[in-house]
Amino acid sequence: MSITIGKKKLKNARCSLFLDISLGGKRWKEYLGIHLDNPTNAEIRRVNKQRMKLADDLRLQRERQLLGAGFSSLSSDKRAPFVDFLEVFAGFLSDYRRKDIKIVNAVGNYLHRFVGKKKLPISLVDKKFCEEFFLYLQLHLHGNTPVGYFKKLKMCLERCVDDGLIMSNPARGIRLVYSDELVKDILSADEIQRLADTSLADTEVKRAFLFACHTGLRWCDICTLKYKSVDYQRQIVTIRQQKVMSHSSKAVLHLNLNTTAVNLLLLRSGGPDDLVFSLPSYSYTRRVLHHWTKAAGINKHITFHCARHSFVTNIMLGGANIKTASLLAGHSTIRHTEKYVHVIDELKQKAVNSLPETILTFD
């Protein structure tokens, strides 16, 4: 019997580690869910060394397992019982480099609570498991959050396919039901004007939030917006939407700017590679928004993302059809825009109901 550590080359000079096992005249591979990154600096080389040490520990553990159990007792799918999916997801989290890493971390926490034990053989992660986990997310979360969380699990499983841990992604084909409810509070045009009229010490938060109200840009796109993306002459800003860049053909957004949005940009200047907005952390920004809205006399729970919902709602109230609104918001599908329709209907009914009642008298 021999067990050695092999390396499978991946994209960007990365590699996936596996055990190359030869026993009883048969040979097979067992992928470990451990990756080595391109060793471009000392820190990466240090992490790679730790991962190689972990791989060698797993090699010794597998060797003792095979010697103790005997080759005849192994299942036909020799790698599946060995790979712990919870460890695989932990590796996926450690390699994750996007700004929404907190979401991935939260998915990992829900995954541990759902499993209720320390280990989860990857052979048990089938379609039924994925469907039950999505239902679990729907029971514990609200709005469209379950869909967003489940997509992170699906991304991890796609990487498992690429690494040879599983043959196909069991999460494919599962219908993800979006909530039709728009749970975020909406700011009317009058309320946005009240915010503009209300002084705020942190002028960058004020400028960025009002800009989001007039463009619909997300927090992550506002934070990374650079001056070179702004065409003042044509009044257009061009961005790559970070949230949908991996799965949508509409990731590149050419957004028309109105006069207010342009004036907000002109309040500050910078070089082509400079950031348009110099913002604090998201949590601090939320606290600033809370005090600002209260000072403006607005009794609503306002987060930065409310600016995006307010933008879509207000342009539809202004007469934009659902297709135009979808294009301006950069939605990957018109289904995301349809959830605003019932909000528009409710606001219109509320406006009609606000008219004073006329007492009718007929002879």
Helices and strands as residue ranges (DSSP letters): E 2-9, G 11-13, E 15-23, E 26-36, H 42-69, G 71-73, H 85-95, H 101-115, G 122-124, H 127-140, H 145-162, H 189-197, H 203-215, H 219-224, G 227-229, E 230-231, E 236-240, E 252-256, H 259-266, H 282-295, H 305-317, H 322-329, H 335-338, H 341-353
